[in-house]
Amino acid sequence: MQACHEEPDTAMPTVDDVLEQVGEFGCFQKQAFLTLCLLSVAFAPIYVGIVFLGFTPDHRCLSPGVAELSQRCGWSLEEELNYTVPGHQGAGRAFTRQCRRFEVDWNQSALGCADPLARLATNRSHLPLAPCQHGWLYDWPGSSIVTEFNLVCDDSWKVDVFQSCVNVGFFLGSLGVGYVADRFGRKLCLLVTTLISAVSGVLMAFAPNYPSMLFFRLVQGLVTKGSWTSGYTLITEFVGSGYRRTVAILYQMAFAVGLVLLAGVAYAIPHWRWLQLAVSLPTLLCVLYYWCVPESPRWLLSQKRNTQAISIMGHIAQKNGKLPPANLKMLSLEEDVTEKLSPSFADLFRTPCLRKYTFILMYLWFTSAVLYQGLIMHVGATGVNLYLDFFYSALVEFPASFLILLTIDRVGRLYPLAVANLVAGAACFLMIFISHDLYWLNLVVTCIGRMGITIVFEMVCLVNAELYPTFIRNLGMMVCSSLCDVGGIITPFIVFRLMEVWQALPLILFAVFGLVAGGMTLFLPETKGIALPETIEDAENLQRKAKPKENMIYLQIQTSESVVPKEKCLTGDQLAEE
């Protein structure tokens, strides 16, 4: 056995190798990044627009004759409510106040102005009540789907269905759109889904009734998440490894920009149909991506379309003011890839490591959705001003993003993700013991939990993209993140149904979800500074690559059975044993 140090053969350049020479985040990547960020901004109104589109203001039954009697008697609004609305002055009787009316003919002339019901009964509680038969009056100058279609009282569940419908669309679209992006390309998927989303959003603004509105909402959900994810995948595949985490976090920060803009637009346009048009029409401009954004070179290489990939890399070099490398025509995905790689759902579970990654990422996506939306619902339930409360909670996402940027290069992905889950779970646990009268303390703790789960949401996207090989990366993101949609579907029922049993029960469940997620995160490999995996074998080796590198010595071993030399790669300790 003879130890020898051999120089490796000149390897064909990979995409990361070329990007190091032509610019990992040059003019081309910056332009593509800013352009694709518009998708993330536009996604915010679709994901949480229900806060304004489905706002339920204070309401009461419309009783014919009450308005005329109030005007004749000169009542103030408070006097009218006290005289004509059952349970108005009683505590804990919101349902009676909003969904029941006195079974009284308010047009009869015998009713007086001082106490119109005194002649009918000595005690108002003895008067018969009836459900609202003539509609409702809403104490709000604007309009929402609730006020237009009267989605209150016995029909209040239809608002929950409206919100769940878009999450059902996200879930169903995750599987199909993810496959399309990996099979037919990121760019084609991006263009088709963005166009369908814009058109369905505009049509929803003109929906004549609740069922048609629900249909357009479902169609929008089917494609919108795929559009957002395709943009996310494109920008992470355009930049070099040193910039992936920055553009991934900033791309998601653009979602927070969309939240802040949504609060302002909703305040300026308090009517839901005009608001829906205002947030949908600008999305049509995204069809310009056909001329502005090229296909991913990594995906082209995975499909053996090397000529197109080389052409795009040359274009990137030109836009960045760099000369293409001399060996650009040798560009390849990996030296030993000889077959065209096609995505398959089974690939996500084919090997032990990928199987483990898939199950853990599914749980992390599910938990992040439940805690994120659950905490937003808590702020909405305890807030005072709809627009300001939404605005304040949206601002929390900016420091969360900056905190990630400050720590992710120094600490890595793994520990910040685990700690953020633990912080979110701990915040939910602390909220159980804080009195509801301490509004500001509740709000502060909720915002801390919101910041923690926002960090999880943003980082799980990055980690998800870095754990899967190129030819199933988009499929892996869509399938794992589909559990986020399952969480979005059931969260309203978790919050409101469990609160009927015990008010703190949802918080206990949220705390358990967050704490368990923090522990499970530690079973994932660290992906800091590691090149994107191109094949399943690369993804399997991530756990070993995450460990400190050892100096390797190549040994040439000649056995008695064969004169053909074999090459073996040993560490220093193994060499000593040999």
Secondary structure, DSSP 8 states (H G I E B T S, - for coil): -EE-----------HHHHHHHH-SSSHHHHHHHHHHHHHHHHHHHHHHTHHHHT----EEE--TTHHHHHHHHT--HHHHHHHHSTTSSSTT-HHHHHHEEE---TT-TT--SS-TTTTT-SSGGGS-EEE-SS-EEES-SSB-HHHHHT--GGGTHHHHHHHHHHHHHHHHHHHHHHHHHHHH-HHHHHHHHHHHHHHHHHHHHT--SHHHHHHHHHHHHHHHHHHHHHHHHHHHHHS-TTTHHHHHHHHHHHHHHHHHHHHHHHHH--BHHHHHHHHHGGGGGGGGHHHH----HHHHHHTT-HHHHHHHHHHHHHHTT----TTGGG--S-TT--S-----GGGGGSSHHHHHHHHHHHHHHHHHHHHHHHHHHHHHHH-S-HHHHHHHHHHTHHHHHHHHHHHTTTT-SHHHHHHHHHHHHHHHHHHTTS-TT-HHHHHHHHHHHHHHHHHHHHHHHHHHHHHS-GGGHHHHHHHHHHHHHHHHHHHHHHHHHHHHH-TTHHHHHHHHHHHHHHHHHTTS---TT-----SHHHHHTHHHHTS-----EEEEE--SS-SS-EEEEE-HHHHHH-
